[in-house]
Amino acid sequence: MNSFRYQLDDSSRKFECPACNRKRLVRFIDQETRDYLEPTFGRCDREQNCGYFHSPYQVDSFKREQTSYQKPPEVKYPSKYIPKKLFEKSLCNYDQNNFIRFMRRHFDKEAICKVIDTFKIGTSLKISGGCIFYQIDINGNVRRGKIMVYNPETGNRGAINSVHCQLKIDKQYYPKWRFFGEHLLKDNDKPVAIVESEKTAVIASIYFPEFVWLATGTKSTLKTEYAQVLKGRSVTLFPDIGAYQDWFEKMESFSAFCDISISNLLEAKSEDFEKKEGLDLADYLITRSVGEFL
């Protein structure tokens, strides 16, 4: 008979691991009371990837009410950037890039060549029609690549994928998120404009070249943790219809490190039918000539 009072639970029940935050922790049970010990005592069953183990017998004179435990440091995985050769290899084949095909319906060759070079727009080698919007940080690291398939006639967005996913890289190795266009901030003192979608940033840069255009990628990623590179900059937010209030409420957190304002261009200038459709700045601009804003 096992004489140890505290033993690992032999049921199938699992709890969140303090180290890897996954629901894979087998907790210790007091065999006399049949109660679980503190949630820090247990073993993660992800032995290869985590290996967390904390036993009550590792504590001198164990007393539950006196035991204190500090959460172990977060496991940090090395970021795997997109290889430069793969990045450079994708900077071509624009006849097969549905986004560029759409752009050709509205802008001249010179404008399109400029935005391709400015934003380093790529073409997917694996996904038919796919356009790659790279997240390149201010140090030139190609952190991520979002693959978007657009309708070449309407510009409507279709399927979304990523370069890391295509390379079958585990998510724990994904570099931290950055705003699309961050690399354009280096040695550039122009005021900054932030929109949600990469498509919008590219198109708006043709109409308003006096700004450095960035994109959050999603509505929810307008976060200060991704925006410290904007310290000391003059920044204007251009939210999509329906996102104005949400972005307005986030301005205060940004004001601690940059001079920030928000534009009501879409709210003030768009027609009622456009508001109902929830348009973004690109939708509004592309129906108007560039000359209207010069």
ABEGO torsion letter per residue (X at the ends): XBABABBBBABABBBBBAAAGBBABBBBBBAAAGBBBBAABEBBABAAAAGBBBBAAABBGBBAAABBBBBBBBBBBBBBBBBAAAAAAABBGAAABAAAAAAAAABBAAAAAAAAAAAGBBBBAABBGBBBBBBBBAAGBBABBBBBBBBAAAGBBBBBBBAAAAAGBBAAABBBBBBBGAAAABGBABBBBBBABAAAAAAAAAABAABBBBBAGBAAABBAAAAAAABGBBBBBBBBBGAAAAAAAAAAAAAAABBBBBBAAAAAABBAAAAAAGBBAAAAAAABBAAAAX
